[in-house]
Amino acid sequence: MSRSTRLLGLGAAAAVLAPLALVAPAAVAATPADSQPSVSAGDWLAGEVVAGTGPQAGQGFLLSAYSGNNPDFGIAADAIVSFDHQEAHPEAVTALTAGLEANYEGYVNPTFPAPPEGQAQEQGTFLNAGTLAKTVLAATVTGSATDFGGENLLAQLEGTLASNGQALNQGGSQQGKGSVFNQTYAVEALAENGSASTTAAAEALVNAQCDDGGFPFAFPTGPEDCFSDVDTTARAVIALAAAQNNIGNAQGFASDATDWLGSQQQADGSFGFEFPAGTFNPSASSTLLAAQAFEAFTTSSELAPDRRATRAAGFVRTLQLDSVSGAGSLAGDVGAILSTQEDFNGATEAGSLSAFERTGATFAAAQAYGGLAVLDGTTEFSDTPTTATFFTEIAWLSSRGITTGYAEANGSTSFRGSQPVLREQMAAFLYRYDNEGTNPPAGAPNATFSDAVNNTFSKHIAWLASEGITTGYADNTFRPSAPVLREQMAAFLYRLAGSPTFTAPATSPFTDVPTTATFYKQITWLDAVGVTTGYEGPNGTRTFRGSDPVLREQMAAFLYRFYVNTLVG
C-alpha cells in the first residue's frame, strides 16, 4: 500500500457539503516563520479553516483536493488535536469540532461503492476502528468522547477490541480486519480517556513489534512477514508515550522503535517512503511524525532536544514558506509546510499553491506540525544546513538565546561556524548561557582590564572576572580580540561548573596533553564528563590539540554537551 493511500484511509472526506466560506481566525498574532516555525504553521492552518453556511453555520472544515475539494474529517480530527497540544486557536478547535460532530458518521462508518459488474471488491458499510479512534481523540479535546453527536464514541471504540486487544473494523466485508497503524490511534485514544481497555490494546500493539524494533503497518502473522514502517513506528512511539502508565517497559519498547526509526533517517534529517520500490521520497508529514516520536518521552522542558528530532525539524523547515520564500504573492501562505521539495519548488516558482499542494500542506500541518516546536525560538542560519555536523548544537545555542549570529547584507543570518571564537565573544556566550539568554543590565559594571573598559562586551567580561572564570593576563589585559584556545576553553568551562572536586587521572587520555600541562586537570575533567572526545588517532589513541583555536561550531558542541552532561544528564 502506498503512503498516500494509507493516509487517505484515515482522512477521506465523508460527504459533499453546502458551499463553504474561508474563516479568518480570530486574534491570530503574526509570527515570523523564520524563528517560530511551529507557531507559524499553526497560524497558517487556522487560516485554512472554512465555515459552512446555511444549515452548517457555526461549523468549520478543512478541504482536500484528494476528494474533490470536499471537507476531510481526518485532517480536521488531526488539526483539533494539534491545536490543543499547541494550546492555540481555540476558535478553530470549536468550529472544526462542530463540523466533525455533525458529520462524523460517514467518516467513521464509510461505505464501499458498488463494484463494476463482474469485478470482485469489498462492499458494504462498516465501522472503521482507526477513524473512530481519531474521532475519539478529537472529541477528547472538548471532553465529549462519551457524548459526541449523542453517541458514546469511547464505548464504541472499546467495543472494537478483540479478545487479544486488537482494534478491529466492524461490519461488511471489513469485519474483523485491522492494522497496527489503526491500533496506534486506538491505544492513544483509550489512554487519553483513562479507559480500562488501554492495557489490552497497548499489549496488542507491542506484540506486533518487529525483531528490528520497528512496527509494521499490518498485523504480522510471524517474524518472517514483519516489515517495519516509518509512519507506523513513529505513531506507535507516540501511542506508547500516552499509555506508558498502562504497560510495563513502555519506554523500552519505544527506545527500540526509535533506534530503528533513527536508522531510517536520511543525511538531511528527512524521513519518507519507497514508492515505487527502490525510490526514496522524503515527506514532510513522515518527518514530522518521526520528530514527535523522538521527543515523545521528553518529560521536562529542561531536557536538551533529541538530536534526531532537531535534524528532522530542520529538514521540514526547509519546506516551509518563510519571510523570504513566502514573499510577494505567497505572503498569505507564510507558515505553510509543503509536502516535498518538488511541491516547494513548484509553489515558489509559480507564486501560488496549487490545490494539491495546498492539501499536502494542510496534511503536514494538521497531522504533525508539533514536530517543529523543537526549533521554535531559534534563528535560521543560512550557512548551517541540516547536514552540518553540529546543526543540532547550533540550533540549540540559538534557542537558548546564547547566539543570534551575524546579519548579512542580503537579509539572511549566518553563524560562521568555521571561524574562531574570540575571547570577547566567549565572555558573551558564557554570560548568556548562565543567565538564560539575556545580556547584562545597563547598570552593570564595565570590565577593569585596561583593554576591555570600552569593549562592546565589557559588561560580559566584567561578569566573567567577577565569577572567577577568568583572571586575565598579568599585565591587566584581557585581550578580547584574541582567539580562545581549546585548553583555555577547558579552563573556562571547568570554572563555570564551579571548579568541582576532581582527581585527574595518573595517565593522560590524550597523547598531546602531558600530566604536567598547565590545564591538565581541566582538560581531563572535560573528557571525564563527556564534554569533549578529542580527536581520534592511530591505534585507539586520542589528541586534544589544546593550542588550537576553538571554532564557533565546536564551541556550540562544547556548550551543548556541557549543558547535557553537567546539568541535565
TORVEXRO-223251 format. One record per residue: residue in three letters; x, y, z of N, C-alpha, C, CB in turn. Coordinates in steps of 0.1 Angstrom, whole numbers, plus 5000, padded with zeros to 4 digits. Each point is the difference from the previous one (the first is absolute). Glycine has a CB too. Layout:
// TORVEXRO-223251
ALAXYZXYZXYZXYZ...
//
This chain:
// TORVEXRO-223251
MET500949885000499150125000500950125000498149885012SER501650224979500850125000499650095012500149994975ARG500850105028499850085012498850094998502450005005SER497450054983498850094998498749935002501450134983THR498649745012498849925002499749985015500449894978ARG500750095029499949975015499450125007502049844998LEU498550284998499550125007498650034996502350095000LEU497349884988498750024996499049915007500850084978GLY499749805027499249915007499550065013501349814990LEU499450285016499650075012499650144998501549855013GLY498550204974499750144998499050034989502350045009ALA497149874985499250034988498750075004501049804989ALA498650295003498750075003498849905000501050214989ALA498049835019498949915002498850044991500849955023ALA499150184974498850044993500350144994498549875016VAL500750164974500050134993499150095008500649904977LEU499950215028499250105008499750124992501149925020ALA498150174986499650124994501250094998497749985010PRO502150134982501250094998500650055013498950074978LEU502449955021500750045012500750134998500349765006ALA500050315005500750134999501250005008497850124996LEU503349945000501250005007499850085013501449994979VAL499149955032499950075013501350065004498349845007ALA501750294996501250075005500149975015499950184982PRO501249755022500149965014500050135009501249794994ALA498150205017500050125009501350025008497549975002ALA502950154999501150045009501349914998498350075016VAL502049924971501349924997501150104998498749824989ALA502350185020501150094999500949964990499850065024ALA500750034968501049964989501349965007499050164984THR501549725012501249955005501049974989498849915020PRO502550124981500949984990500349854998501050225004ALA498849724985500349864997501549975002498049994984ASP502850115015501449985001500449965014500450174982SER498949885028500449985014499049925008501350204999GLN497549794996498949925007499349914990499750195017PRO501049724977499449924990498849925004502249984990SER497749965022498949935004498850095002501549845011VAL498750284995498950095002499550054987500950075022SER500049964969499650054986499249904993502150145000ALA498349735001499249904993498649995005502149874997GLY497850145017498650005006499250124995501049885019ASP499650244980499350124996499549984986501450145015TRP499549804976499649984986498849905000502450054992LEU497749845015499049905000498650065005501849825004ALA498350265006498750065005499450084989500950005024GLY499950074968499550084989499449924989501650175006GLU498649704994499549914989498649955004502349944994VAL497350085019498749955004498950084992500949935023VAL498150004972498950064993498749985007501249974978ALA497950125021498749995007498949964991500850185016GLY498449734990498849964992498950115001500549765005THR498650244986499050104999498649935001501450154986GLY497649925017498749945001499949905011499750044976PRO499949845022499849905010501449975007498149904988GLN503050135006501349975006500650135006500349824983ALA498950285019500650125007500549965013498350144988GLY502949915016500749985012500949884999498150095012GLN501949844977500949884998501250044992498049845002GLY503150105001501250034993500649874993500550195016PHE500249834973500549894992501350034994497749934995LEU503149965003501250014992499849924987501450035021LEU498950024968499749944987501249924995498450194995SER501349714996501049924994499849984985500249885022ALA500850164970499949984986500049854996501250224997TYR499349705012500049854998498649954999502149985012SER496950094993498649954999499150114995500449855019GLY500050214970499250104993499850135007498949814990ASN502150235018499950135008498850005010501150114980ASN498649775025499049995010500649995014498549884984PRO500750145026500649995014500649875003498350165007ASP502849844999500749885004500049995016501550004979PHE497849915026499849995015501249945007497649994996GLY503249934996501249955006501050125003499749784988ILE500550315002500850115002499450095012500750004975ALA498050015025499450085011500349955014498250064984ALA501749805017500349945013501450025004498349834995ASP502750154995501450035003500250145004500649824984ALA498850285009500250145003499550035014499750054976ILE499149905028499550035014500949955010497749974991VAL502949915008501049955010501350094999499049774998SER501450264990501250084999499950145007500549874979PHE498450205018499750135006500049995015498750074979ASP500749825026499949985014501349985007497849904997HIS503150024996501349985005500850135000500049774992GLN499850314998500750135000499450115008500749934977GLU498150045029499350105008499750134992501049905021ALA498550084967499850114991498749994992502550034998HIS497050084997498950004991498749935005501650024982PRO497950025030498849945005498850024991500950035023GLU499150084970498850024991500049904988500150255006ALA501149714990500149904989499649865006501850134988VAL498649845024499649885006498549995002502250005012THR497250114992498550005002499349974987500350165019ALA500149924970499449984987500249864994500350254997LEU500949705004500349874994499349895008502250094992THR497749935021499349905008498649994996501650045019ALA497850084979498650004997499749944986499750215013GLY501249814978499949944987500249855000500850214990LEU500249745018500249865001498849935007502550055001GLU497050025010498949935008498849994991500950105021ALA498850004970498849994992500249904988499550245007ASN501749734990500249924987500849885002499850214988TYR500549755024501049895002499549864996501050135018GLU497749854981499449874997500649944988497950075012GLY502150014977500549944987501549985000498150124989TYR502649955020501449995001500449875008500350254999VAL499049735012500249885008499449884994500150155020ASN498849864973499349894994500050014985498649975021PRO502550024972500050014986499349894992502150135002THR497549904986499349894992500849994987497850055010PHE502649824987500749974988499050024988501649845012PRO498750234978499150014988499849864993500750244997ALA498249754997499849874993501049984989497550025004PRO503149864995501149974991499449994986501349885018PRO499650144972499649984986499549864998501750184992GLU497449804999499449874998501149894997497950114991GLY502049795016500949894998501450015006498949974979GLN501250145029501350035007499949985015500650164981ALA500349765024499949975015500650135007500349754997GLN499050295013500450125008499350005014500550134978GLU500249925032499350015013498850084999502249985011GLN496849984996498750074999499450035014499649894978GLY499450205023499350025012500550115008499449765000THR499850275011500350105009500749945013498150154992PHE502949915013500749945012500550105009500749814986LEU499550165026500650095010501549995000498049975015ASN502750144981501450004999500650035013499950074976ALA500949845030500550015014501050125001499649755004GLY501250274985501050105000499450144999501549844989THR497550185002499450134999499250035013499949984975LEU499549925031499250015012501050055011498449824993ALA502850125008501050045010500450144998500849765002LYS499550284986500350144997498950105004501549924981THR497350045017498950085004499950015015498749944979VAL501549955028500150005015501050105005499249765000LEU502050234994501150095004499650154998501749834994ALA497650204995499550144998499050035010500549984976ALA498549935027499050035009500550015014498449884986THR502750065017500650015014500550145003500749764998VAL499750314992500450145001498950085007501549984980THR497350005016498950085006499249925011499850124978GLY500849775026499449925011498749934996501150155016SER498749824971498749954996500249864994499250234996ALA501849695007500249874994498949915003502450035001THR496949995011498949915004498650064995501449925020ASP498650204974498850064995500350094989498949985023PHE501449964965500350074988499049974990502549995005GLY496750124991498949984991498949905006501650044981GLY498449965033499049925006500449855002498350154991GLU503049825005500549875001501249995010499249964976ASN500949925030501249975009501049944991498649975021LEU502350114973501049954991501149925007499650204985LEU500649845027501049925008499649865001500750205012ALA498049784992499549865002500049934986498550085019GLN501249994971500049934986501549964997498150144993LEU502949945011501349964997500449885008500650244995GLU499049765018500349895009499449874994500150155020GLY498749874974499349894994500749944988497950105009THR503049974985500749944988501249915004499350214987LEU501049795026501149925004499749855000500850195014ALA500149734980499849865000500649955013500149984975SER499849895028500549945012501550025002498149834999ASN502650184990501550025000500350155001500349794987GLY498750305014500350145002500150084987501249945020GLN498749994968500150074987498750084997501649824992ALA498550305004498950084996499649974985500650185017LEU498349754981499649954987498850064994501049795007ASN498950234980498950054993498849915003501450114982GLN497449955017498849935003499050024988500350035025GLY499249854970498950014990500549984985498850145016GLY500349814976500349994986501249904997499150234996SER501549794993501149914996501350045008499049974977GLN500950145031501150045008500049945014500150214987GLN498949715016499849955014501349935004497549984996GLY503050065016501249945006501350044994498549815005LYS501550284986501350054995500650125007499249914978GLY502150105023500650115007501450024996498549965019SER502250134986501450034997500750055012499450044976VAL501949955024500850065011499950155000501649804999PHE498450264989499850144999498850055007501249994978ASN497649945019498850045007500149975015498749954979GLN502049955025500249965014500650115008500249764994THR500850314999500750115008499050115004502149954987TYR496950085004499050105003499149955012500150094976ALA499649785023499149955010500750005014498949854983VAL502350115017500850015013500050145006501449804992GLU499050294999500150145005498650055005501950044984ALA497049945008498750045004499549945013499550034976LEU500849845026499549945012500850055012499449794987ALA501950235011500950055011499650145004501849854992GLU497950234998499750145003498750015008501250074979ASN497949835020498750005007500049915012498950054978GLY502349905026500149925012499249874999500350215012SER499549734976499249884998500749885007499150104978ALA500149815027500549885006500549914989498450025019SER501250004968500549924989501350044995497649974994THR503050135012501350054994501149905001499450235007THR500749705004501149905002499949894989500150055025ALA498749904973499949894990500450054986498249895014ALA501350234983500350064986501550024999497750114999ALA502949945011501550035000500849884999499650205013GLU499949694994500749874999499949954985499649955025ALA499350064969499849964986501050084991497649945005LEU502650184998500950094992501449955002498550195003VAL502049795009501449965002500249864995500250155019ASN498849764981500149874994500250004985498649915019ALA501150204975500250014985501450054997497550044997GLN503350005013501350064997500949904993499850155020CYS500949894970500949914992501349985008499050084978ASP501749825018501349975007501050114999499649764995ASP500350324994501050114998499650135008500549914978GLY498450085030499650115008498950094994502250005009GLY497649994978498950084994498749945000501750094985PHE497349985010498649945000499550004986499550095023PRO499849804973499549984987498750074998501249784998PHE498450254990498750064997498949905003501050154983ALA499149735012499049895003500449915011499450014976PHE499749935031500349915010500749884994498050075014PRO503249894991500849894994499449875005502150154998THR498149754994499649865004501249935006498249994982GLY503050065016501249955005501250094997499049774997PRO502250205009501250084998500350024985500849925022GLU498949974970500450014986499250104992500749765002ASP498250285002499250104993499850135007498849814989CYS502250225020499950125008501050104993499449885022PHE500050224971500850104993499850145006499849864979SER501250195028499850125007499750124991501649915017ASP497650184987499550114992500350135008498249864989VAL502250245004500450135007498850075007501850034983ASP497249995010498850075006499449925011499550114978THR500349765020499449925011500950005012498949864983THR502450135015501049995011499950135008501549854987ALA498550275006499950135007498750015008501450104982ARG497549865011498750005007500049915012498950054978ALA501849835021500049915011500750065013500049814983VAL501150265014500850065011499150115007502249964988ILE497150125004499150105005498949935009500550154980ALA498949745015499049935007500649945013498849954979LEU502350005021500749945012500250115010501049824986ALA499450305010500250105009498750045008501850094985ALA497149915007498750025006499649895010499350134980ALA501149755017499649885008501149955009498449944982GLN502650155021501149945007499749965014501450154987ASN497549905019499649965014499249875000500150245007ASN499649714981499149884998500749884996498250154994ILE503149865003500749884995501550015005498549984980GLY502049915025501350005005501150014989499249865018ASN501850214985501150024990499650074987501149805010ALA497950294991499650074988501150084995497750025009GLN503250044999501150084995501049914993499650175019GLY500649714986500949904994499649974986500549915022PHE498250064976499449974987500250124991498349845010ALA501450284995500250124992501450034997498050095011SER502949884998501550024997500449914988500450065024ASP499249814976500349924989499450054987500149805016ALA498750254985499350054988500850134995497849915008THR502550185001500750124995501449974995498750135016ASP501949764989501349964995499949964985500849935023TRP498149994975499849964986499650124991499249775008LEU500050324998499650124993501250084996497850005012GLY503150024998501250074997500949954989500050065024SER499949804974500849944990499450034986500649825016GLN498250234984499450034987500150154996498449825004GLN502250265005500150144998501150034989499250055024GLN500550044967500950034989501050115005498249944983ALA502850085009501150095004499550145002501649864988ASP497350185005499550145001498950005012500450044975GLY499449865032499149995011498649954997501350195009SER498549784978498649974995499749855003500250184983PHE498549805016499449865000499050004988500349975025GLY499449914970499149994989499649854998501050214990PHE498849764997499549874997500549964986498050035014GLU502149854983500449954987498849974992502149905009PHE497750174980498949974991500350084987498349975019PRO502049954970500049864999501249945008498850014978ALA501349865023501149945007501450054995498549805003GLY502350235006501450054997500150154998500349784989THR498550295011500050144999499650075013499549974975PHE501450105031499750075012499450134998501949885011ASN497050154996499250124999500050075014498649914981PRO502250195021499950075013498650065002502450054999SER497149955013498650055003500050095012499049804989ALA500450325010499950095012499249935011500250204985SER498749745012499149935010500849895007497950064986SER502749855006500849895007501150065008499449854981THR501350255015501150055007499550075013501250034979LEU497750045021499450065012499549905010499450204986LEU500049695009499649895009501249945007498149954985ALA503050035007501249955006500650095011500549884979ALA499550255018500450105010499249995012500850154982GLN497949845017499249995012500349875008498250134988ALA502149765005500349885006501350015008498849874982PHE502250195012501350025007499850085013501249984978GLU497950115022499850095012498949955009500750194986ALA498649695011498849965007500249985015499349904979PHE501950055025500249975014500750115007500049754994THR500250365000500650125007499050055010501550064980THR498949945033499050045010500350135006499749765005SER501450314991500350135006500650094989500549895022SER499150234978500550104990501550035002497750104999GLU502849865013501450025002500949904993499450095022LEU500049804973500849904993500450054987498849825012ALA502450164984500550044986499249924990502350065009PRO497450004980499249924989500849894995498850214994ASP500549685001500649894994500650054987498349845010ARG502950124987500750054988499349964988502249995012ARG497249894988499349954988498850084997500849775005ALA498550275006498850094999500450134994498949885019THR502250184985500450134996500349994985500950065023ARG499849844973500449994985498749984992502249905006ALA496950024999498749984993499350134998499849765009ALA500050315002499350135000500850104990499149965024GLY502250034977500850094991499749974985501850015017PHE498049864980499749974986498650064996501449795002VAL497650195007498750054997500050154999499049815012ARG501850264996500150154998500550044987500450015024THR500349914969500450034986498950004991502349915005LEU496650024998498849994992498950105004500649764996GLN499750325014499050105005500250144994499949865021LEU499050204975500050134994500350105012498449944981ASP502750145017500350095011500050144994501449835012SER499350274995500050144996500750024986499950065024VAL500949844972500750024987499349924990502250025012SER497649854990499449924989498550034999501649825004GLY497850245007498650034999499750144997499649825016ALA501450254978499850144997499050024988502450055009GLY497250074989499250034988498649945001502150024987SER497649915002498649944999499849895009500050074976LEU501149875030499849895010500050055014501249854984ALA498750285018500150065014498849945008501150214991GLY497849775003498949955008500149855004498650164988ASP502449775006500249865004501349985008498849944979VAL501850175026501249985009499649915012500950234993GLY499949675009499849905010499649874995499350185015ALA500249824972499649874994501249914998498150114989ILE501749765014501049904998499749924988500549995025LEU500350024965499849924987500449865003500350204985SER499049715008500249855003501449964996497649964997THR502950084991501249964995500850114994498949784995GLN502350205001500950104994499450044986502049915013GLU497449994981499450034987498850105001500749774992ASP498550205018498950095003500550145004498649815007PHE502450205001500550135004500650084988500649905023ASN500150034969500650064988498850054991502149865001GLY496950054997498950044992499250125005499949764993ALA499950255020499350115006500750134999498949845015THR502450154988500850135000500250054986501149935021GLU499149984969500150044986498750064995501849824997ALA497150125006498750054995499550125008499549774993GLY501050245019499550115009498649985006501350154985SER498349725015498849965006500049855003498850194988LEU500249775020499949855003498949954991500850035024SER499549864969498949934993499149935010501549964980ALA497449995016499049945009500649885007498250074985PHE502649855007500649885006501250045010499349874979GLU501450235017501150055009499450055013501450064980ARG497550015019499350065012499549885009499350214987THR500149695007499649885008501149935006498149984985GLY503050015008501249935006500550085012500649914978ALA499450235020500550085011499049995012501150164984THR497649835013499149985011500249875008498350144987PHE501949765005500449875006501250015010499149884979ALA501950185016501350025007499750075013501350004979ALA498050125020499850085012499049935010500550214986ALA498449745008499049945009500549875006498250104986GLN502649825007500449875005501150015011499349914978ALA501650185020501249995009500850135001500149774994TYR499350355005500950125000500650025014498650104982GLY500949835028500650015013501549955000497849975010GLY502649954980501349954999501050124997499249784992LEU500350335004500950124997500350085013499050014977ALA500349965034500150085012501450005005497749955005VAL503149954992501449995005500850114995499849765001LEU499850314988500850114994499350135002500849854983ASP498150165025499550125003500950085009497749914999GLY502550224997500950095008501449994994498649975020THR501749964970501349994994500150094988500349775009THR500950274988500350084988500449914989500750205013GLU498849824975500449914989501250064993497649934996PHE503550005006501350054994500249954986501050005023SER499350094968500149974986501249914997498950224995ASP502149785013501249924998500049875008501250214995THR497749755011500049885008498949914996500950135019PRO499349794970499049914995499849885010500650064977THR498349875022499749895009501049894999497650054998THR503249954992501149904998501250045008499149934978ALA501050195027501250055007500249915012499650244992THR501649735011500449915011499450045013502149954989PHE497950185014499550065013498750084998502450015008PHE496849944982498750074998499250015013500049934976THR499849965031499249995012500650095011499349774994GLU502050235008500650085010499950154998501649815004ILE498550224983499950154996498650045002501949984984ALA497149945012498650035002499650025014499549884979TRP501150035030499850015014500550135006500149755001LEU501150284994500750135005499150124997502249894996SER497250104992499150114996498750005008500949994977SER498649895026498749995008500250055014499349814986ARG501950195019500250045014500450155000500849775006GLY499250294982500450155000501450035002497850045008ILE503149854991501450025002500750074988500049805015THR499450174973500550074988498950044991502149865002THR498150254991499050044990500650004986498850145018GLY502549834982500750004987500350134994498949794996TYR501450224991500450124994499050044989502449945004ALA497250184996499150054990500850034987498450105018GLU501249834971500750024987499350114992500749765001ALA500050294989499550114992498849964992502350084998ASN497549794999498949954991498749975009501749914984GLY498450135029498949985008499949875008498850144984SER502149775013500149875007500850015012499849884978THR500250025030500949995012500949885000498150115013SER503149914990501049894999500649985014500650064976PHE500049825026500649965012501550014999498149855005ARG502550124984501450004998500749905009499950244993GLY499749645006500549895009501449974998497849914999SER502850124990501549964998500950115005499349864981GLN500250255024500850115005500449975014499050174984PRO502249885021500449985014499150095009502449954993VAL497450005019499350085010501050105007498449815004LEU501350314996500850105007499750005014500150154979ARG500949905029499850005015498850095004502549965003GLU497350154990498950095004498749934996501450204996GLN498549724994498849934996499849885010500450064976MET500649885029499949905010499450055013501949884990ALA498550245013499450075012498550014999502250125004ALA497449934984498650014997499349875000500550214986PHE500049695008499449874999499849945014501049964978LEU500050055030499949945014499150085009502349914997TYR497650225001499150085008498649964996501650195002ARG498149814985498649974996499649855004500350174981TYR500749745018499749875004499649995014501749924984ASP499050155025499750005014498950095005502449945003ASN497150144987498950105004498849994991501850155009GLU497949734986498849974993499950094987498949935021GLY502250094972500050064987499950155001498949804992THR501250265020500050155001501450064999497949985014ASN502150154985501350085001500050075013500150024975PRO501050035029500150075013499150135000502349915003PRO497250135008499250125000500850124998498449895016ALA501050224980500750134997500950045012498250074984GLY501449915028500750055012501149915004497950115007ALA502349774986501149915005501350074997498649804995PRO502450165014501350064998500849964988500150015024ASN500750084971500949964989501249935005499250204987ALA501549745004501349935004501050095004499449824984THR501550145024501250085005501249974992499050025023PHE501049884969501249974992500350124991499549755000SER501850294998500350124993499650004986501950025015ASP497949874979499749994986498549964998502449954994ALA496850055016498649964999499050095006500949775001VAL499650355004499150095007498950054990501950075015ASN498449964973499150054990499649904990501050225003ASN499349664999499649894991498549984999502249895005THR497350074983498649974998499549905011500350054975PHE500549865029499649905009500750025014499749844981SER500550295022500750035013499349945012500950214989LYS497849815011499249955012500049855001498550204998HIS501549734990500149855000501349965006498549994980ILE502650085016501349975004500250025015500950064977ALA498550055028500050035014499349895008500050254995TRP498949705000499449895007500949885000497750084993LEU502949894996500949884999501150015011499649994975ALA500950135027501150025010499449995014501250154984SER497649915018499450005014499649855004499150234996GLU500749694994499649865004501349915001497850034988GLY503350035010501349925001500249914988499850015024ILE499550014965500249924988501250044992497549964999THR502950175002501250054994500750095010499049984977THR502350025022500850095008500850094991500249835018GLY499650154968500750094991501549965000498350185004TYR502549924991501549984999500750095011499849944975ALA501450025027500850075011500150154998501349795003ASP498650254984500250154997498650075001502049954985ASN497049995021498750055002499350034987500750105021THR499549814969499250004988499249874999501850144989PHE497249875003499149894997500249944986498350105016ARG502249994975500349964986498749954994502449955005PRO496650144994498749954995499949964986499150165016SER501849884975500049974986500849874997499650244995ALA501049715015500849884998499149875000502050115011PRO498349794981499249884999500149925013500350004975VAL498749945029500049915012500649874996498050105010LEU503049854997500649874997499249895007502350114998ARG497949774997499249895005500449975015499949904977GLU501350125026500449975014499450115009502149894993GLN497850245002499350105008498549985001501850164992MET497649784998498649975000499849905012499750044975ALA501249865026499849905011500050075013501249834986ALA499750265016500150085012498850085003502550014998PHE497050064992498850085001498849915005500850164982LEU499049735011498949915003500149945014499749964976TYR501550005028500249945013499750105011501849864991ARG498650275007499650105010498650044999502350094998LEU497149904991498550034998499249905008500450104978ALA500149775023499449905007500250015015500349854980GLY500550255024500250025014501349935005497650025003SER503349954988501349935004499749885008501250224999PRO498149684996499649885008501249925004497850004988THR502049935023501149915005500249894990499450055024PHE501849944972500449904989501449965002498350104984THR502049775016501349955000500449964986499749915024ALA501350164971500449974986500749874999500350244996PRO499549694993500649864998501550015000498049934988ALA502649965017501549995001500649994986499849895022THR499450064968500449984987499150094991501049775004SER499650314987499250094992499249924989501750195004PRO497149854994499249934990500350064986498249965016PHE502650154983500450064988501549994998498050155001THR502549814987501449994998500750135000499649804987ASP499750315010500750134999499750095013499849994975VAL499749955036499850075012500749935011497750094992PRO503549955011500749935011499450045014502150014986THR498249915023499450025014500650135006499849755003THR501250304991500650135005499450124993502149885006ALA497050104985499450124993499350095009499849864980THR500350275017499350105009498649975003501650174990PHE497649794999498649985002499749855000499550224989TYR501449695015499849865000498749965007502549974999LYS497350085013498849965008498850044993501350025021GLN498650104974498850054993499749934988500550225009ILE500549744983499849934987499549865003501850144989THR498849795021499649865003498650005006502449945003TRP497350175005498650015005499050014989500950115021LEU499549974969499150024988499849874993500850234997ASP500249695003499949874993499249905009502250044989ALA498049975024499349905009498550025001502150005013VAL497450134985498650035001499449994986500350145020GLY500449834970499549984986499850134992498949805009VAL501750314995499950124993500950004987499450125021THR501749814980500849994988500449854998500950235004THR499349744984500549864997501450014993497649924997GLY502850205000501350024994500049954985501149985022TYR500150004973500149954986500649865000500450244992GLU499049685000500549864999501349994993497749925000GLY503250005005501349984994500249854997500950195012PRO500349774984500249864997500049915012501450074981ASN498149805017500049905011499350045012502249934991GLY496750145007499150045011500550125009499449765000THR501650304995500550125008499250124997502349904999ARG497850205009499350134998500950125003497849885006THR501950234987500750125003498950115003502049944985PHE498550165022499150115004500250134992499949905023ARG501350124973500450124993499750135007499649874979GLY500950135033499750115009500450144995500249845018SER500850174974500550134995499250054988502249955010ASP496949974985499250044988498950095005500549784988PRO499150325003498950085003498749925000501150204990VAL497949845019498749945000499250064989500149965025LEU499349964966499250054989498650025006501349894982ARG497950205012498650035005499149885000500350234991GLU499849684999499249885000500549915011499650024976GLN501749975027500549925011499550055014502049944986MET498050205015499550065012498649965003501650194996ALA497649814993498649965001499949865006499350154981ALA501549765013500049865005500549995015500449924976PHE500650165027500549995014498950055010502350054991LEU497050065006499050055009498849915000500850234996TYR498849714993498949905000500349885009499450084976ARG501849875022500349885008500250045015501149894979PHE499550235023500150045014498650015007502150134993TYR497049924999498650015006499449865002499750224988VAL500449705002499449865001500749925011499450014976ASN501949995025500849915008500250055015501149924979THR498950215023500250055013498850065007502350054993LEU496649984999498850065006498849914998500950224996VAL499049724992498849924998500249855003499450164982GLY501749795012500249865001500949965011499749984976
//
